[in-house]
């Protein structure tokens, strides 16, 4: 299924597809940026922000045939997100690169970034996330209310507590704390206020809890 566009990325985080759990990219990102691994991302490999995501094309994908092309076309047809395509350009896959470049850039109108391996890809992701954080922080720095909210996220015990609520995982816990700033304000939030952050079903579970 194409679920691109239904993911909300918490401030300063990357959401990665379950298939990348334990990969070299995930290991290299740990400690550098906050990576949340989730299933159900559909065609997308990594969400960098609410509007931008990465589709990763490995050397193996290129050699295996045209399945990766169908995935890119399906993504472009079904999603309004900005798709950045990272392609492994190696000695083996170099013969396919020009055709991929033509498809991605000229036919699909997406950004293509070649890398030599997953290590380079992780560095690229870190740079892109840093850029988005700087852009977002301009808005946060101009608003003292948002600055105050962000400071609460450092409290790991509060974060763990919010995750105990049924239906609330890491992503929704971060979103709730970013929006309400504290357990006290979260407890006093109305169902309608909660719905704006996590949707109707989870909002009711949070309110009941």
C-alpha positions in Angstrom: 0.0 0.0 0.0 1.1 3.6 -0.6 1.0 5.1 2.9 3.2 8.1 2.0 1.7 11.3 3.4 0.0 9.7 6.4 3.1 9.9 8.6 3.8 12.8 10.9 7.5 13.2 11.7 8.3 14.6 15.2 10.7 17.6 15.4 14.3 16.5 14.7 13.6 12.9 14.0 13.7 10.4 11.1 11.1 7.7 10.7 12.6 4.6 9.0 10.9 1.6 7.4 11.0 -1.6 9.5 13.1 -3.3 6.7 16.1 -1.1 7.7 16.1 -2.2 11.3 19.6 -3.4 12.2 21.1 -2.2 8.8 24.3 -0.3 8.4 22.3 2.9 7.8 20.4 2.5 11.0 23.5 1.7 13.0 25.3 4.7 11.6 22.4 7.0 12.3 22.1 6.0 15.9 23.6 8.6 18.2 23.8 11.2 15.4 20.0 11.7 14.9 16.9 10.2 16.5 15.7 7.3 14.4 12.3 5.7 14.9 11.8 2.4 13.0 8.2 1.6 12.1 6.4 -0.8 9.8 3.6 0.3 7.5 5.5 3.0 5.6 4.6 1.4 2.3 6.9 2.5 -0.5 9.0 4.9 1.6 12.3 4.0 3.2 12.8 7.1 5.4 10.6 10.1 6.3 12.8 13.2 7.0 10.0 15.6 7.6 6.2 15.8 7.1 6.8 16.8 3.5 10.0 15.0 2.5 11.0 11.4 2.3 13.7 9.1 0.9 13.3 6.2 -1.4 16.5 4.0 -1.4 17.6 2.1 -4.5 20.4 -0.3 -3.6 22.9 -2.0 -5.9 20.9 -5.2 -5.5 17.7 -3.4 -6.6 19.4 -2.1 -9.7 20.8 -5.5 -10.7 17.6 -7.4 -9.9 15.5 -5.7 -12.6 12.7 -3.2 -12.9 10.8 -3.7 -9.6 12.4 -0.5 -8.2 11.2 1.5 -11.2 7.6 0.4 -10.6 8.0 1.4 -6.9 9.2 4.9 -7.8 6.4 5.4 -10.4 3.8 4.2 -7.9 5.1 6.6 -5.3 5.1 9.5 -7.7 1.5 8.7 -8.8 0.1 8.3 -5.3 2.0 10.9 -3.2 2.3 14.6 -3.0 5.5 14.3 -0.8 8.8 15.5 -2.0 10.7 12.3 -2.9 14.5 12.1 -2.8 15.8 9.0 -4.5 19.2 7.8 -3.1 20.9 5.4 -5.5 23.9 3.2 -4.8 26.3 3.9 -7.7 29.0 1.2 -7.6 31.2 -0.5 -10.1 28.5 -3.1 -10.6 25.5 -0.8 -10.8 27.2 2.0 -12.8 26.0 0.6 -16.1 22.4 1.1 -15.0 22.9 4.6 -13.5 22.2 6.8 -16.6 18.9 5.1 -17.2 17.9 5.5 -13.6 18.9 9.2 -13.7 16.7 9.8 -16.7 13.7 8.1 -15.1 14.0 9.8 -11.8 15.0 13.3 -12.8 13.5 13.8 -16.3 10.4 11.6 -16.2 9.4 11.6 -12.6 10.7 15.1 -11.6 12.3 13.8 -8.4 15.7 14.6 -6.8 18.4 11.9 -7.3 21.5 11.6 -5.1 24.1 8.9 -5.8 26.1 7.3 -3.0 28.8 4.6 -3.0 27.4 2.7 0.0 25.0 2.8 3.0 27.7 4.6 5.0 27.6 7.5 2.6 23.8 7.4 2.6 23.7 7.7 6.3 25.9 10.8 6.2 23.6 12.3 3.6 20.5 11.7 5.7 22.2 13.3 8.7 23.0 16.4 6.6 19.4 16.6 5.3 17.9 16.3 8.7 20.2 18.9 10.1 19.0 21.2 7.3 15.3 20.6 8.2 16.0 21.1 11.9 17.6 24.4 11.2 14.7 25.5 9.1 12.1 24.4 11.7 14.1 25.9 14.6 13.7 29.3 13.0 10.0 29.0 13.7 10.6 27.5 17.2 13.2 30.2 18.2 10.8 33.0 17.3 8.1 31.4 19.6 9.0 31.2 23.3 6.0 28.9 23.8 7.4 26.3 21.4 10.9 26.6 23.0 9.4 25.8 26.3 7.6 22.7 24.9 10.8 21.4 23.4 12.7 21.5 26.6 10.3 19.0 28.2 11.2 16.4 25.6 14.6 15.8 27.3 12.9 14.2 30.3 13.1 10.5 29.4 10.8 9.3 32.3 8.0 11.6 31.1 8.5 10.2 27.6 8.3 6.6 28.8 5.2 7.4 30.9 3.3 8.7 27.9 4.3 5.6 25.9 2.4 3.5 28.4 -0.9 4.9 27.2 -2.7 2.3 25.0 -2.3 3.1 21.3 0.6 5.5 21.9 4.0 4.5 20.6 7.2 6.5 20.3 6.0 8.8 17.5 2.7 9.7 19.1 4.3 10.2 22.5 6.7 12.7 21.0 3.9 14.5 19.2 1.8 14.7 22.4 4.7 16.0 24.5 5.6 18.6 21.8 2.0 19.8 21.7 1.1 19.8 25.4 4.6 20.1 27.0 3.8 18.2 30.2 1.9 15.3 31.7 -0.3 17.9 33.6 -1.4 19.7 30.4 -1.9 16.4 28.6 -4.2 15.1 31.4 -6.3 18.3 31.1 -6.5 18.2 27.3 -9.9 17.7 25.8 -10.7 15.0 23.3 -10.9 17.6 20.5 -7.5 19.0 21.4 -6.0 15.4 21.4 -7.7 14.6 18.1 -5.8 17.3 16.3 -2.5 15.6 17.3 -3.1 11.9 17.2 -6.5 11.3 15.5 -9.9 10.3 16.8 -9.3 6.7 18.0 -6.0 7.3 19.9 -7.4 10.6 21.3 -10.2 8.7 23.0 -7.8 6.2 24.4 -5.5 8.9 25.8 -8.5 10.8 27.3 -9.9 7.6 28.9 -6.5 6.6 30.3 
